[in-house]
Amino acid sequence: MSNLQRLNTTHPDFWPRLEALTAWEGVADDAVTATVRDILAQVRQRGDDALLEYTRRFDRRDIEHAAALEITPARLQQALATLPTAQRTALETAAARIRAYAERQKQESWTFTEADGTVLGQQVTPLDRVGVYVPGGKAAYPSSVLMNAIPAKVAGVPDVIMVAPTPGGDLNELVLAAAAVAGVDRVFTLGGAQAVAALAYGTATVPRVDKIVGPGNIYVATAKRQVFGLVGIDMIAGPSEILVVCDGLTDPDWIAMDLFSQAEHDEDAQPILISPDAAFLDQVATHIDRLLPDMERREIIAASLNRRAAMIQVRDMAEAVQVVNFIAPEHLELSVENPEALLPSIRHAGAIFMGRYTPEALGDYCAGPNHVLPTSRTARFSSPLGVYDFQKRSSLINCSHPGAIALGRTASVLARGEGLTAHARSAEFRLK
């Protein structure tokens, strides 16, 4: 039986309880931090030798030469060619939809000319090289390959490097095929903090990248945090979250399974249901208890439901929106009659799934928008991964002679006010 926490906005302790429920400290302990720091230092100093040593230790693979860590493009194409037809079709359909959505995000360079002939603008260029981390082992995520690599390729990144651990040397054919479909340039069978180190510092075999994206365990997340600044990163992701707002008119089985869809990721995942209808909340709880025993990942789901899940009763939909904006969920389902009416009031959410026929699971795989989303209330200030994360902007300034005179006078006054006379005189020299 699940033991879901019940909250009610009419209770005086509601907001403190909600804050405690949604708080997440995804901070590595001192032991993890120290281990990762040592791995990073070893790879930085010893390069390929350290990679081979960690691959032997953590992935149980005895490799003599670092070149054997790389999977050839021909091997990726072979994986794609030999996939069962249904899997290949699904992979290519998802990739096409993700690519079509990403194309609309692409930013272009622009300029404008002022009356005196001065030209201002912005030049948009792709990053030179990006590293994509793909988890391996028990869980294999071809969808993660597509979601991270395709926007980089649409942005125009010429060199996308993928790393994925292969414990015991077992290759996942679907992940390799996804790399082929996404247009990944090079793939290395590396995982953990050592893979992040290789991407950040470069070795004789693994090229150094400018940004590292993709999910991983606590060691990977800690490594990304420690190399940030030397390279860019996408985000430090917390456990998966789903927040469903329902008016009480959706099939309770659907809602229960939508909550399960995120709970099955991780014991720390957070499924939350909000409704003004108390009887509906009771109904969903009953359906959860009925459906749970038949779920393949029932132990993980049950742990998530008992640990971090909640059912929240609100007075009305306006109050539901207030709670949504506080939680700033990774995934928000508006399972209501008219989701468009609520949309203008929703300020903080990673992805918004609108209507009764839009389960969050479609977004994880093939709807088109990216499934790499801000977690742990960070949707208050950050956005889904997209093409713009693989492009950078340079400001353009081209002064005409009259422009240099007009701007020089203003700059001179401000620079002298700051006591930076070389600045002022640099501008003043153009005034003659």
Residue pairs with C-beta under 8 A, 6 or more apart in sequence:
1 289
2 285
2 288
2 289
2 292
2 302
2 305
2 306
2 309
3 305
3 306
4 285
4 288
4 305
4 306
4 309
4 310
4 311
5 21
5 309
5 310
5 311
6 281
6 310
6 311
6 312
6 313
7 14
7 17
7 18
7 21
7 310
7 311
7 312
7 313
8 14
8 312
8 313
9 312
9 313
9 314
9 315
9 319
9 323
10 313
10 315
11 17
15 326
18 312
18 323
18 326
18 327
21 270
21 308
21 310
22 270
22 326
22 327
22 377
24 238
24 239
24 268
24 375
24 376
24 377
26 221
26 236
26 238
26 239
26 376
28 36
28 218
28 221
28 222
28 225
32 218
32 219
32 222
33 222
33 226
35 193
35 219
36 193
36 219
36 222
36 223
36 226
37 226
39 50
39 54
39 192
39 193
39 194
39 197
39 219
39 223
40 193
40 196
40 197
40 200
40 201
40 223
40 226
40 227
42 50
42 53
42 54
42 194
42 197
43 50
43 51
43 54
43 194
43 197
43 198
43 201
43 203
44 197
44 201
47 203
47 204
47 205
48 66
48 203
48 204
48 205
48 206
50 194
50 197
51 66
51 69
51 190
51 194
51 198
51 203
51 205
51 206
52 63
52 64
52 66
52 69
54 192
54 194
55 61
55 63
55 69
55 189
55 190
55 194
56 62
56 63
58 165
58 167
58 191
58 192
58 194
59 165
59 166
59 167
59 168
59 169
59 189
59 191
60 167
60 168
60 169
61 166
61 167
61 168
61 169
61 189
63 69
66 203
66 204
66 205
66 206
67 205
69 188
69 189
69 190
69 205
69 206
70 186
70 187
70 188
70 189
70 205
71 171
71 176
71 187
71 188
71 189
73 180
75 176
76 176
76 177
76 179
76 180
76 184
76 187
77 180
79 171
79 173
79 174
79 176
79 177
79 180
80 88
80 91
80 176
80 177
80 180
80 181
82 173
83 91
83 173
83 174
83 177
87 174
87 177
88 177
90 366
91 142
91 146
91 174
91 177
91 178
91 181
92 181
93 366
94 143
94 146
94 365
94 366
95 146
95 150
95 178
95 181
95 182
97 366
97 367
97 368
98 146
98 147
98 150
98 151
98 366
98 368
98 370
99 150
99 154
100 368
101 368
101 369
101 370
102 150
102 151
102 154
102 370
102 386
102 387
103 154
103 387
105 151
105 154
105 386
105 387
105 388
106 154
106 155
106 387
106 391
107 124
107 387
107 388
107 391
107 393
108 124
109 121
109 122
109 123
109 124
110 121
110 122
111 119
111 120
111 121
111 122
111 396
112 119
112 120
112 121
113 119
114 120
114 403
116 400
116 402
116 403
116 406
117 400
117 402
117 403
118 397
118 398
118 399
118 400
118 402
118 403
118 407
119 396
119 397
119 398
119 400
120 395
120 396
120 397
120 398
121 395
121 396
122 393
122 394
122 395
122 396
123 393
123 394
123 396
124 391
124 392
124 393
125 156
125 391
125 392
125 394
126 152
126 155
126 156
126 157
126 158
126 390
126 391
126 392
127 152
127 155
127 157
127 210
127 211
127 232
127 390
127 391
127 392
128 157
128 158
128 159
128 210
129 157
129 158
129 159
129 160
129 161
129 207
129 208
129 209
129 210
130 152
130 157
130 159
130 160
130 161
130 209
130 210
130 211
130 212
130 213
130 390
131 161
131 162
131 163
131 199
131 209
131 211
131 212
131 213
131 214
131 231
132 145
132 148
132 149
132 152
132 160
132 161
132 162
132 163
132 184
132 212
132 213
132 214
133 163
133 164
133 195
133 196
133 199
133 212
133 213
133 214
133 215
133 216
133 220
134 141
134 144
134 145
134 148
134 162
134 163
134 164
134 175
134 214
135 141
135 144
135 164
135 165
135 191
135 214
135 215
135 216
135 217
135 220
136 164
136 165
136 166
136 167
136 172
136 175
136 191
137 165
137 167
137 191
140 172
140 174
140 175
141 175
141 215
142 172
142 174
142 175
142 177
142 178
143 178
143 364
143 365
143 371
144 214
144 215
144 371
144 372
145 162
145 175
145 178
145 179
145 182
145 184
146 178
146 181
146 182
147 370
147 371
147 372
147 385
148 213
148 214
148 234
148 372
148 385
149 160
149 162
149 179
149 182
149 183
149 184
150 182
150 183
151 370
151 385
151 386
151 387
151 389
151 390
152 160
152 213
152 390
153 160
153 182
153 183
154 387
155 387
155 388
155 389
155 390
155 391
156 390
156 391
157 390
158 185
159 185
159 186
159 207
159 209
160 182
160 183
160 184
160 185
160 186
161 184
161 185
161 186
161 187
161 188
161 199
161 206
161 207
161 209
162 179
162 184
162 186
162 187
162 188
163 187
163 188
163 189
163 190
163 191
163 195
163 198
163 199
163 206
164 172
164 175
164 187
164 188
164 189
164 190
164 191
165 189
165 190
165 191
165 192
165 195
166 172
166 189
166 191
167 191
169 189
171 189
176 187
179 187
186 207
188 195
188 198
188 205
188 206
190 198
190 206
191 216
191 220
192 216
192 217
192 219
192 220
192 223
193 219
193 220
193 222
193 223
195 220
196 212
196 216
196 220
196 223
196 224
196 227
197 223
197 227
198 206
199 206
199 208
199 209
199 212
199 231
200 208
200 209
200 212
200 227
200 230
200 231
201 208
201 227
201 230
202 208
209 231
210 231
210 232
211 231
211 232
211 233
211 234
211 389
211 390
212 224
212 227
212 231
212 232
212 233
212 234
213 233
213 234
213 372
213 385
213 389
214 234
214 372
215 237
215 372
216 224
221 236
221 237
224 233
224 236
225 233
225 236
227 233
234 372
234 385
234 389
235 372
235 374
235 375
235 378
235 382
235 385
237 372
237 375
238 268
238 375
238 376
239 265
239 266
239 268
239 269
239 270
239 308
239 375
239 376
240 262
240 265
240 266
240 269
240 270
240 330
240 331
240 375
241 262
241 269
241 270
241 271
241 272
241 329
241 330
241 331
241 375
241 376
242 258
242 259
242 261
242 262
242 269
242 270
242 271
242 272
242 329
242 330
242 331
242 332
242 333
242 360
243 272
243 273
243 274
243 324
243 327
243 329
243 331
243 332
243 333
243 349
244 255
244 258
244 259
244 271
244 272
244 273
244 274
244 332
244 333
244 335
245 274
245 275
245 317
245 320
245 321
245 324
245 332
245 333
245 334
245 335
245 336
245 342
246 255
246 273
246 274
246 275
246 277
246 280
246 333
246 335
246 336
247 275
247 276
247 277
247 317
247 335
247 336
247 337
248 275
248 276
248 277
248 279
248 280
249 336
249 337
249 356
250 335
250 356
252 280
252 283
252 284
252 286
252 287
253 287
253 291
254 335
254 356
254 359
255 273
255 284
255 287
255 335
256 284
256 287
256 288
256 291
257 291
257 359
258 333
258 335
258 359
258 360
258 361
259 271
259 273
259 284
259 288
259 305
259 309
260 271
260 288
260 291
260 292
260 295
260 301
261 359
261 360
261 361
261 364
262 269
262 270
262 271
262 304
262 331
262 360
263 269
263 271
263 300
263 301
263 304
263 305
263 309
264 295
264 297
264 300
264 301
264 304
265 300
265 304
266 300
266 304
267 300
267 303
267 304
267 307
268 304
268 307
268 308
269 304
269 308
270 304
270 308
270 309
271 304
271 305
271 308
271 309
272 309
272 310
272 311
272 312
272 327
272 329
273 281
273 284
273 310
273 311
273 312
274 311
274 312
274 314
274 320
274 323
274 324
275 281
275 311
275 312
275 313
275 314
275 320
276 313
276 314
276 315
276 316
276 317
276 319
276 320
278 313
281 311
281 313
284 311
285 311
288 305
292 298
292 301
292 302
292 305
295 301
312 323
314 320
314 323
317 336
317 342
318 345
321 342
321 345
321 346
324 332
324 346
324 348
324 349
325 345
325 346
325 347
325 348
327 348
327 377
328 348
328 349
328 374
328 377
328 378
328 379
328 380
329 349
329 350
329 379
330 349
330 350
330 351
330 373
330 374
330 375
330 379
331 349
331 350
331 351
331 353
331 360
331 363
331 373
332 346
332 349
332 350
332 351
332 352
332 353
333 353
333 358
333 359
333 360
334 342
334 343
334 346
334 352
334 353
334 354
334 355
335 355
335 356
336 342
336 355
336 356
339 352
339 354
339 355
340 354
343 352
343 354
346 352
348 377
348 379
348 380
349 379
350 373
350 374
350 375
350 379
350 383
350 384
351 360
351 363
351 369
351 371
351 373
351 384
353 359
353 360
353 362
353 363
363 369
363 371
364 371
365 371
369 384
370 384
370 385
370 386
372 384
372 385
373 379
373 384
373 385
374 382
374 383
374 384
399 407
399 430
404 430
404 431
405 430
405 431
407 427
408 427
408 428
408 430
408 431
409 427
409 431
411 423
411 424
411 427
412 424
412 427
412 428
412 431
415 421
415 423
415 424
415 427
416 424
